[in-house]
Amino acid sequence: QVQLVESGGGLVQPGGSLRLSCAASGSIFRLNTMGWYRQAPGKQRELVADITSGGSTSYVDSVKGRFTISRDNAKNTLYLEMNNLKPEDTAIYYCSMILFKLPRYWGQGTQVTVSS
């Protein structure tokens, strides 16, 4: 029904930048809140940022001022601009459609590794 495909991850040095993309299929993308999550080994998956259908955004404190979430409804695509990356940002990053305050659909994830 809803397919999500993340891309844009990779290996980057501390202080570097990456832009993640999430391509979504389906006809309801523009109507729903979307979020970026990440999961590091041994840790719970956490919500990093989300954006409502109206464009309101929120961020976990650890990424405020460094990450920017955005969406292009015409392209059914979600983005995460990641600047000034830190080693603690290393994780697999997932996008999800959020319904009734819970993530409902997941992509395969994209690995972000921040290391010198």
N, C-alpha and C positions, 0 to 999 in steps of 0.2 A: 504493500500500500504506500508507505512512505519510506523512501530510500535516501540515506545520507552518506555522502562520501567526503571525507576530510582529506586535505592535502596541504603541502607547504612546510611540513616539518623538516628537520634536519639537524646537523651539528653546527653550533655557532659558539663563538668565544664570548665570555662575559662582556657585557656592554654592547653586544651586537643586537641585531634586529631580525625578526622573521614576520612574515604575513601568512597566517593560516586562512584557508578557505574551506567552506563546507557547501557542497552542491546538493541541493535538495530536489527530489522529485515529488510530485503531487500537486494538488490544486489549492491547498489550504495554507501554504507557507506564509503568505502575507497576513494571515489572520491570527497567528499564534506567536507567543513568546518563544524565543530561541535562546539557547545558552551554550556556552563553552565550559566544559568540565575538564579536569585533569586528574590523573592517577599516577602516583609514583610507587615504586616497589615498597610493599609493607605499609602503605598508607591507604586510607579510604579515598574514594573518588570525591573530589570537591568541586563545587560550583565556583568557577572563576569569574564569569561575567554573564549577564543576560541582557536581552533587549526585547522590549515589548513590540507589539504590532504598531504602536504609535511612536516608537523610537526612544522611549525612556530606557535608560541604561542603569545598571548597577554593577559594582565590582567588589570582589573580596579585597580587604584592606591591603594585603600584601602586593597587589598589582596596581593599585590606584596611582594614577599619574604616569604609568608606564605602558599599560595596555589600553587599547581602544576597540570596543566591539561595534560592529556596524552591520547593516544588511542592505541588500539591493533586491527589493521585492520583484522588480521586473526580470531579474536574472535568477530568482530563487536561490540566492547565494548569501551565506553568512560569512563574515570575516572577523578575524582577530589580529589586529596590528600589535605586535609585541616589540617594545623598545627597551633598551637598557636591560637586557636579559641577565639574569643571575643564575648561578648554579642551582639554587633551590627551585627554579622554574622547570627543571628537568622532569619530564613526565610524558606519558602518552596523553594527548589532547583529543577530546571527543566533542562533537557537537550533538545537540539533542533538541527536539521539539518538546516544549514543556506544556502540559495540559493539566489543569487542576493542581497546579503547584508541584507537579512531579514530572521528571523526564520520562517520555514515553517511547521514543524512538532513538536508536543509536547508530552511528556510523562505525567504521572499523577502527578509527583512531589514527592519529599521526604522531610519530615520535619526535619530541623536541629534546635535544641534549645540549646543555650549556656547559662547556668545559674548555679549559685552556690546555 
